[in-house]
Amino acid sequence: MENKDTFVKKLRSSGLRPTKQRLEICKVLYAREKTFHFTIEELSKILKKKSKKSISLATIYNTVEAFKKAGHIREILTNSSKSYYDTNIKSH
């Protein structure tokens, strides 16, 4: 389980300002016991249920993309041309 300071560092190391919306995204992605596999659409639905803040789809896409570029998230491409993301960045 990670805390707010860890989320702020992760966002800043990804070149992002730690806004309330981005901190909510971090909480959903990293404040959990197990790694998390997700699509952007699934993440958006989870955020709508869990967060009191309105988070645009563009903010979700941009945050996930910045995390991917910084090496905090791994993208998994499937044959169905759908991208899945994984918070476990270690090689399988």
DAZI-V667178 format. One record per pair of residues at least 6 apart in sequence whose ideal C-beta (glycine too) atoms are under 8 Angstrom apart, sorted by the first residue. I is the first residue (numbers start at 0). J is the second residue. Records with the same first field share a line. If there is no record, write none. Layout:
# DAZI-V667178
I=J / J
This chain:
# DAZI-V667178
0=30 / 31 / 32
1=25 / 29 / 30
3=22
5=29
6=17 / 22 / 25 / 26 / 29
7=17 / 22
9=25 / 29 / 66 / 69 / 71
10=16 / 17 / 21 / 22 / 25 / 62
11=17
12=69 / 71
13=62 / 65 / 66 / 68 / 69 / 71
14=65 / 69
15=21 / 61 / 62 / 65
19=52
20=52 / 53 / 54 / 55 / 58
21=58 / 62
23=46 / 49 / 50 / 52 / 54
24=42 / 46 / 54 / 58 / 59 / 62 / 63
26=49
27=42 / 45 / 46 / 49 / 50
28=35 / 37 / 42 / 66 / 72 / 86
29=86
34=85 / 86 / 87
35=85 / 86
36=75 / 83 / 84 / 85
37=45 / 83 / 84
38=81 / 82 / 83 / 84
39=56 / 59 / 60 / 63 / 82 / 84
42=59 / 63 / 84
43=54 / 56 / 59
46=54 / 59
47=54
63=72 / 84
66=72
67=73 / 74 / 84
70=88
71=86 / 88
72=84 / 85 / 86 / 88
73=84 / 85 / 87 / 88
74=82 / 83 / 84 / 85
75=82 / 83 / 84 / 85
76=82 / 83
77=83
